[in-house]
Amino acid sequence: MPVSLRALSEHHIPTILEACADWEELAQHGPPYWRPRSPAELRRKIDATSGPAPATEYNFVLSTEDGRLVGECSLHAIDWRSRVAQVGICVWSPEDRAQGHGRGGVQSMVEWGFDHLGLHRLEAWIVDGNGPSQRLFTQLGFTYEATLRHRYLHAGVYRNVALYTLIADDSQSTCT
């Protein structure tokens, strides 16, 4: 199912708060879902993206053809000197997962990050055990690079995070 990206805005906040109400289910997949979402957090994300200077993060919502919001994606932790960013994706509801929404969001982020922002390297930090995300990023050409040991604390347990990367030159043949 095709998905489009829309810049995160104030009018999305109520929908996101409702969609993320089961933050405990989402927390197992990684940040920022380790605790309940708040309007203030989402407003900070909106503010971080706006302004005349290049941002250190860009936040979007995923929208289906009928306009229903199903998730979020972002380019964040942007290092402009080295032209590196992390790419994040979350489809909120288990019923909406495995429908192609995440793939569409990540493909859009990769194209926008490399073509529009001129980034050189994208990183996906994936919590150990999140097989669907590992498969998605691998299918889109990302390469496993390292394990960050005990990087994510969830439910009192430290979990490893796998680092997957895609270099701009490599994306031409893999992510389309």
N, C-alpha and C positions, 0 to 999 in steps of 0.2 A: 504494500500500500504506500503510495507516495506521501511524503511528509515535507512540509516547508518549515523554514526557520523564520522566526520573528524576534526582533530585539526584545529582550525582557523589558517590560514597562509596568508602570503603577497599576494599570487595570488588570494585569495578570495575577497580582498578589493574592486576591481571594481564592482564585482557582488553584494556585500552587499550594496555599496553606491547606485547602481541603484535600488535594491530591496527596499531600505529604503527611496527612494526619497519622497514618500508620508508619511513623518514622522508625519504629523498632524493626519492621520488616525491611525497610529501605536501608537501615544502618549496616546490615550485614554486607552490603555492596560497596560501602566506602563513603568518604566525606562528600558533601556536607551533611549527610543524613544521620550522623551519630547522635543527634539530639533534635528536639522539635524545631521546626522552622519558625521564623518570626517575621513580621512585617519589616522590622528594623533591618534584619539581615538582608532581606530582598531589596530594600531601598538602598542599602550600601552597595549591592551588586549593580543596581541601576546607575547610581552615582559614579561608580568606578568606571563605567563604560562611557559616560558622557564627558564632554569637555573638548577643548581644542587640541590638547596634546594627545599623543598616542597613549592608549590605556594599557594597563598591565593585565587586564582581563576583559573579555567580551562574553556576555551572557545572552543566551537565546532560549526561547521555548520552541518545542516541536509541536506543529499543528497539522492535523489530518486535513484531507481535502474538504471535509465539511466544517472545518474551523475548530474542531475539538482539540484542546491541549492534552498531550499525552506524555510530555517529558521536558527535560532541559538538556542543553548542551552548552559547552563553553570552550573557549581558549583562555587559559589563565596561567598565572605565574610566568608571564611573558618577560623574557630577558632580551631587550631590544638590541643590546650590544652584540650578543651572540646569535640573535634571531632564533631563539628557542622558546617553545611554549608547551604547556601540557594541554591535552585535549580531554575533556570529560563528557560523559553521556549518561543520562539516567532516564529510563522509561519507568514512570511511577508505578503503574498498576501491573500486577502479574498477568492480567488478562490482555494487556496491550503489548507485552513482551513477545519476542519471536514473531513479530508481524512485519519486520522490515523498517520500523521507525528508527531504531538505533543505527542501523546501517545508513539510512538516508541522512540522519543527523551527522554522523561521523564523516561521511563522504563530503557533505557540504562544508564542514569545519576544515577538512583537509584542503579542499579546493580553495576556500576563502583564505585560509592561513597562508598557503603557499603563493597563490596567484595575486590576491589583493593586498595582504599584509607584507609579503616578501619574506616570510619566515623560511628558515633553512631546515629546522629539525622540529618534529613534533614528538612528544612523549605521552604515553598512556600509562598511568599508574593503576594497576588492577589488583584488588585485594585477592589474596590467595584463596582459591576455591571458587572464584567466579568464572567458571568454565565458559558460559555464553559470551562474556565480554572478551575473554582470551581468544576464543574462536573468531569472534567478529573482527577484532583488530588484526589477527593473523590473516584472515581472509582478505582484508583490505591492504595487505602488504606490510604491516608493521612486523618488526622482528624482535623476538625476545632478546633482551640485552643483559638483564641482571635481576637479582632478587634483593630487595631491601628488607633485611631481616628485622622482624619485630617493629615494623613501621606504623601499623594501624592498631589502635586499641579499641576493641569492641567487646562489650559485655564482660569486662574485666580480664580479657585475654588479648595478648599482643599477637597480631597476625602479620605474616609476611606480605609484601606487596611486590608483584612482578612488574618490571619496567619493560615496556615495549616501545620501540622507536620507529619512526619513518623519516627518511631524509628526502628533501625536495626532489633531488635528482632521481631517486628511486620511485617516487610516486607517479611519475609519468606513465609507467607501464603497469602499475598494480592497482591503483585506486579508481579507475574509471570503469 
